[in-house]
Amino acid sequence: MSANQSIYKKYNLKTVINTSGRMTILGVSTPREDVVEAVNFGLNHYFEVKDLINKTGRYIADLLGVEDAVVVSCASAGIAQSVAAVIVKDNLYRLENLHAHSHDVPSEIVVPKGHNVNFGAPVGTMVQLGGGTLREAGYANECSPAQLAAAITPKTAAILYIKSHHCVQKSMLDVAQAAEVAKTYQLPLIVDAAAEEDLQSYYQAGADLVIYSGAKAIEGPTSGLVIGRKQYVEWVKLQSNGIGRAMKVGKEGILGLTQAITSYMTLEKENGQQMVDKMSAFIDNLNSLKGIQAKVVWDSAGRDIARTEISFDHAALGITTQEIVDRLKNGDPAIYFRGYKANEGKIEVDVRSVNAEQLHIVYECIKALFN
Ligand SMILES: *Cc1c(COP(=O)(O)O)cnc(C)c1O
């Protein structure tokens, strides 16, 4: 029995087939061997940690062509510390008394209403952790540059833009337009790009701070990355003596993420067409089943990710999509799909975390439901 199988046995854990994508509830991703080695090296050595933070940040910044960077414990921590950074700046009293009482400085964070999402925890909770309050701009279905600007007051500390598939996509201003508004009002623009694949374009579009989740697209250990203009990144780093201490990142996370970013920027990634090739037999098999239709769909947020969309004919199958999702989740192995559209009779299969054999198991498990 291999070491990891014995872990499943030892703690009586269910094995999982993850076709839902980079999901925190399933452990996000499984980093490459070079990342595991960097984590291992970190665990086994001592460092001057401030030096480690500064120099890995410098290395990452040079790699990405940005002014500065810092590794944090996760993207949520990155949001909270970025908000705290723009409120506290380098004021020691505010740093040490962030939540003790209100401060005589701007602390409102303007966010397009359609970006006020729940990614597993609410964006607003991270803003509050950072000492800010959320102020929504525009409407649930639209936010123009003028609507964003209209929400700015003398109390505004920053604009927050969430670049994510969780957000409303239609009639939304883009990052460059948000940056234009920020510049006009001399405010910093913070972009939460936690699950995004492009580590450069939002900075290049004019964001002052951009936040990424370390284990999602980058496939690093549990960690986060904040990149941006030097002064703002400095202020984020200062938060390690404030709220940042409650979200401390370890040396292993710092070294693991730095290695993961290096690989991410230099190695060829699986592209959308390769994902299509991986799932073509799976799609053909599913289409041979009565009451089930499968096809390729592309990521709604515009990333180069192809997925299988499966539609279930409730009347023909005599079972709802939600029941199908629940039964497969409760099976052994537990199979997790993207279930955002289960109420429309559709689920999506994300193939980034599985191989063709596992896809075949998924097909067999779906087929078995109706035999
Ligand atoms: C995943 C996600 C986060 C949180 O990232 P963590 O690294 O898990 O804290 C924040 N914002 C968005 C849009 C996300 O998708």
The ligand as an SDF file (V2000), in Angstrom:
LIG
                    3D

 15 15  0  0  0  0  0  0  0  0999 V2000
  -10.6020   31.5110   -4.4000 C   0  0  0  0  0  0  0  0  0  0  0  0
  -10.9080   32.9620   -4.3930 C   0  0  0  0  0  0  0  0  0  0  0  0
  -10.5100   33.7750   -3.3250 C   0  0  0  0  0  0  0  0  0  0  0  0
   -9.8510   33.2070   -2.1050 C   0  0  0  0  0  0  0  0  0  0  0  0
   -8.6180   32.6100   -2.3510 O   0  0  0  0  0  0  0  0  0  0  0  0
   -7.8920   31.8370   -1.1450 P   0  0  0  0  0  0  0  0  0  0  0  0
   -6.4750   31.7130   -1.6090 O   0  0  0  0  0  0  0  0  0  0  0  0
   -8.5790   30.5260   -1.0250 O   0  0  0  0  0  0  0  0  0  0  0  0
   -8.0390   32.6740    0.0600 O   0  0  0  0  0  0  0  0  0  0  0  0
  -10.7700   35.1120   -3.3950 C   0  0  0  0  0  0  0  0  0  0  0  0
  -11.3940   35.6530   -4.4450 N   0  0  0  0  0  0  0  0  0  0  0  0
  -11.7920   34.9220   -5.4980 C   0  0  0  0  0  0  0  0  0  0  0  0
  -12.4760   35.5790   -6.6530 C   0  0  0  0  0  0  0  0  0  0  0  0
  -11.5610   33.5440   -5.5110 C   0  0  0  0  0  0  0  0  0  0  0  0
  -11.9460   32.8050   -6.5570 O   0  0  0  0  0  0  0  0  0  0  0  0
  1  2  1  0
  2  3  1  0
  2 14  2  0
  3  4  1  0
  3 10  2  0
  4  5  1  0
  5  6  1  0
  6  7  2  0
  6  8  1  0
  6  9  1  0
 10 11  1  0
 11 12  2  0
 12 13  1  0
 12 14  1  0
 14 15  1  0
M  END
$$$$
